[in-house]
Amino acid sequence: MGVRVTTGRTLLAAVMGLGVAFSAQAAEYPDIGPLPQLKINKAKAELGKRLFFDKRLSGDAAISCATCHVPENSYGSTEALSPGYPGNGHFRNASSLINTAHKKVWNWDGRIGTNLNDMTREMLTEDYIMNMDMRIMQERVKQDPLYVQMFKDAGYGEPSNGSVRKAIPEYLKMLTSKGSPFDKGTMSASAKRGMKLFKDKAGCIQCHNGPLLTDQKAHNTGVQENFDVFMDPMNHQAFIAFTMFQGIPNYMNLKRDPGYYNVTLLEEDMGKFITPSLRELKYSAPYMHNGMIKTLAGVVDFYNQGGGKDSRKSDLLKPLKLSKQEKKDLVAFLEALSGDQLTSGQYVWKEAYPSEYPVIADWTKVRN
């Protein structure tokens, strides 16, 4: 729950001795509140749902979007570092997709700030993620009679790559939080105390604000590196593929995730990451861009001590000096931001797929 405040506010915090946030400041940020309603085309969303859970959309037909974005885990990765495409690992934790349709910037490093169509294309085509040639994907979809009918019913006509990139984002609109104690006004007394701390003494609202509880900006909070990225060859080769393609200087010698530096190539942005939404945290562990914190209590402890150690960490992060009860109350509030799990048939495609595309065994050894 990092912070970004002006020098004047920092001086005020120092003078008053109350950490990094005060009730007077909370009003200066977009208040937390309910999410707006999204218009959803039912036929297009249903098509997108089938595509999201279809392993045939990956190069070797072994993984789907849901392999990393697990419904029971708030559509995020259950592992610290996501699995990645078979034959390599990954170097980040796949964050929750719940409410992603409400965002204006995507990825932990914020490198996509256009639309979910572009985000979908990257996830499908990157060789360390789903490794799909979209020409092959189009032909696979065309050969499935049910897809042909669903594309027609959705108004897309004949199945195409462009329509796939439209249908999946339409489905993601369905993954919107609902039923949380926070939204229903049924929070416990502890959670209500935690919300006050969130806005005041703990200062979380300075970065976690608005309906999504994120400012969607980049901050360096000093999260410890996950060295499995560099020690495990499977993860490291994905990291190398990413940094090489992104044009990161000296990428072979890099032993940290560059984060927002990838977007700006400015040294001061090294190690900054986009503020995550705090909704549905109850089900989306582990936390942070690299899964280094396993519990919500651990997250609160991390910020209570003023974040981690990093030469570029914001000097606005200070120890919060929360008591044991205050930490429990803050966790209670964070848990109250989680609502109904979106795991029923309304959100998850539960029907079988045709089996004409079996997983390619030992695909790295296949020769034409």
N, C-alpha and C positions, 0 to 999 in steps of 0.2 A: 504494500500500500504506500508507494512512494509519493513524494510531494514535489511540487514546483511552485514556489512563491517568490515574490519580489524581495529585493534587499530590504525595503521598508518593513515588510511583514516579518522578515527574519529578525530584524532588530527588535521589533515588538515582542516576538517570541522570547528572545534572549532576555529582554528587560523583565518580562512578566514571569519567566521561569516556568513556563507550562509546556515545554516541548516544542512542537511545530504547528499546532493548530489551536484555534480559539473559536468560540461561538460567533464572535463578531466577524470572523473571516468566513465562516461556513456559508453565510448569506451571499458571498461574492461568487460562489460557484453554482452551476446548475444543480438544483436539488434532486435527490434521488426520488424516484416515483415509478408509477406503472408504465409499462411499455405501450406504445401506440399500436393500434390494430393494423394489420396488413391485409390488403386485398389478395386473395389467392384464387387462381384458376384451378378448379378441382381436377379436371382431366389432365392438365399439364403437370400438376403436382403428383398425381398418381403415377404418371409416366416417369417422372423424376425419381420417385421412390423406388420403382423397380430397377432403374438404372443404378441408383446409389448402392443397392445391395447385390448387384450383378458382378460376379467375378470375371465374366467375359470382357469387361471393360479394361482389364489389365493385360499386359503383353502376353503373359503365359497362362492367362485365365486362372490364376491362383489366388488373387486377392481382389477385394472390392473396396469401395470407399469406407465401408463399415468395418473393414479389418483393422484400421487404425482409429476410426471414429466410432467407438463401440456404444450402442444405444444405452446399455446399462451403466455406462460411465459418463453420462451426459454427452454422449457422442464425442468423447475424447479418448485418448490413449490410456490404457490401464498400466502401461509400462513407462518408466522414466523417459526412455528414448523409444520412439515409435519403431515398429518392425522394419518399415521400408520395403522396397521391392525384393522378392526372393533373390538371394545372391549377394545382397548387401543389407546393411542396417540403416539407421538414421541418426541424425545428430541433434534432434529436438523432440520435445514432447508434442504430440498432436493435440492441440487445444480443443475444448468443447465447441461444437457447431451450433449449440442451442443459442438462439438470438443472433447468429452470425448474419442473417439477412438484414438486421437493423444497423450493421456496422458501416463505416465509411472507409475503413482501412483494414487490411488483412495481413496475416502472417505475423509471427513474433517480431520480425524486423521491419514490418510496415512497408514492404517493397511493392505491394499492390494496393493502390488507392483509387482504382477506377470502378470496377464492378465485379460481381460474383461470376459473371461469364468468363472473365479473364482468369479469375482464381480457379475456376473449374478446369479450364484448359491447362493451366500449369500443373495441377495435381494429376491430371490424366496423362500428360505427355512427358513429364520429367522422368529421366531414366532411373533415378534412385527412388521414385515414388510408385507410379503405376506403369511407366514405361510403355505406353500405348501409342502406336502409330495410328493416327486418327483416320487414315484411309482404311486400315484394317478394321478398326472399330465400326466404321460405317457399314462395311460389308457384313460383319457379324450381326449387327442389329437388323440389317435388311433381311437376313436369312431366317429371322424368327417371326413367324406369322403373327404372334401376339403383339410384338413390338410394332409391326406394320400397321395393325389395327389401332393400337394405342396412339401412335404418332398421328394417324388420320383423325382419330377422335379428338385429339388435342388441338387440331387445326394446323398441324405442321406439314401435312402432306406426307411425302416420302421421307423416311428416316434420313437424317443428315447429321454431320458433325455439329453444325451450328445449332440445330434443334436440341441435340444432347446437352450442349452448353447452356441452353436456355431452360430446359426442363429440370435439370438438377437444382439450379438456384430457385426455381419455383417450388420445388419440394422443400428446400431449406427454409422457406417462409413458414412452413408448418411447424418447424422446430422453434417455437416461441414459448418462453416460460409462462406457466400458468399455475395457479393454485398455491403460491407460496404464502406462508403466514404473513410475510411483509406486505404482499399485495392484498391479502384478504383482511388485514387489520386484526389478525389473531395472534400476534406475537406474545411470547411469555414476558413476564416482568424482567427477567434477566436479559432477554433480547432487546427489550425497550431501553434498558440501561446501556446495553452495548451499542445501540444506535446513537445514543447521546454521545458516548465516547467516540464513536466513529466520526461524528461531525465536529466534535470539540477537542478534547484532550489528545486523542490519538491522531487526529488530523488526516484520516484516511480520505475524507471527501475532497481533499485538494487534488487528488488524482483520480479517485474513484467516485465520479459524480454523474448526474443525469440518470435516465431510466436504465441504461446499461451498466451503470456504476463503473464507467471508465471514461477518461478524457481522450482516449485513443491517440495519445502522444507517447513519445519515447523517453524513458528515464533509466538511469543507471542506479540500481539499488545495491549493487555489490553481491549479487547472487553467486555462490561458489560455482566454479566450473565443474562440469561432469566429465571427468577424465576418461570415462568409458568411450567418449567420442574419439579420443586420440589413442587409447590403449587397445581398443578392439578394432582390428583391421576392417571388419565389415562396416562398422560405423564410420571409420575414418575415410574409407573410400567414397562414401556418400558425401561427407564433408568436403573432400577434395573436389569431387565433381561439382558441387554447388559453388564453392568459392572460386574455382577456376572459371566456370561459366559466367559468374557474376563480375569477374574482373577484379577480384580482391588482390591487392599487391602482396607479394611474398607469401602466398597462401600455403606453400609446402612447409614453411617454418612456423606457421601460425598455430598457437596452442591455446586459443580461446575463441569462443564464438564471437564474431565481430558485431552481431546485432545490427543496430540502425546505421552503423558505419557502412554497411553494405549499400545503403541508399545514398548517403552523402559523401562518403570517402573522406570525412573530416575526422581527425584523430579524437576530438572531444566527444564524438558520438560512438566510439568504440565501447561495446558492452552495454549499450542502451537497448531496451526492449519496450515494445508497445504495452501500455497498461492493459492487463486483461480484465474482462468483465468479471464481476464477483457473483453473478447469478449462477445458480446450480452447482455451487462449490461443494455441497454436501456429498455429491456423487462423483466428482471429477478428479479425485486424487490420482497421482501425485501432482504437485504444484510447481510453478515456475516454468520457464521456457525449456528447462532441461530436466524437470522432474526431481530436483534435488531436495525438495521438502515434501515429506510424506503425509503430513496431517495439517489440519487447520490450526491446531494448537501450535504446531511448529512454525507456521507462517506468522502467527501473532507474536511468538517468541522472537522470530527473526527481526520483525520491525520494532519490537519493544527494546531490543538492544541497539537499535539505530541502523539496521541493515547489516550488510556484510562488509568485507574488506576489499577495496578496489581503489586504485590510484585516481580513477576518474569518477568515483562515486560522488553524487551530489552531496555537498557539505550541508545541505538543508536537512538531511536525515540525522536526527539526534535520538538518543535514548529517550523512551517515552515514560519510563518509571511507572508502569502500570502495576497495580497490585495483583495478587493471584485471582481475587474475585473479579477485578476489572478485565483481566485476560479471559476468564471464563465467560463473562458477559459479552465481550466482543466476539468470541467464538459463537455464542448463542445467536447473536445477531447475524453473523455470516451464514450460519446454518438456516436461519429463518428466510434467507434469500432464495432458498431452494424449494421448488414446488413439486408438482406431479411428474413422475418419471415418464418420459415419452417413449414407452416400449411396447405399447399395444399394437394390434394390427392396423390401427389408424395411421401409425407412423413407421412401422417396420414391415417390409415385404416378407411375408411368411410362406408364400407358395414356392414350389420347386421350379427350377430353371431347366431347360433342355440340357442334355448331357453331351451334345455333339462336339463340345470343346473341352475335352479332358485336360487336366493340368499337364503341362509338358515336363516330363521327368528329365532331370539333369540338363536343363535348357542351355546352360553355359557350354555344354559339349556338343550341342546339335550343330551339324554342318549341312548346308544346302547341297 
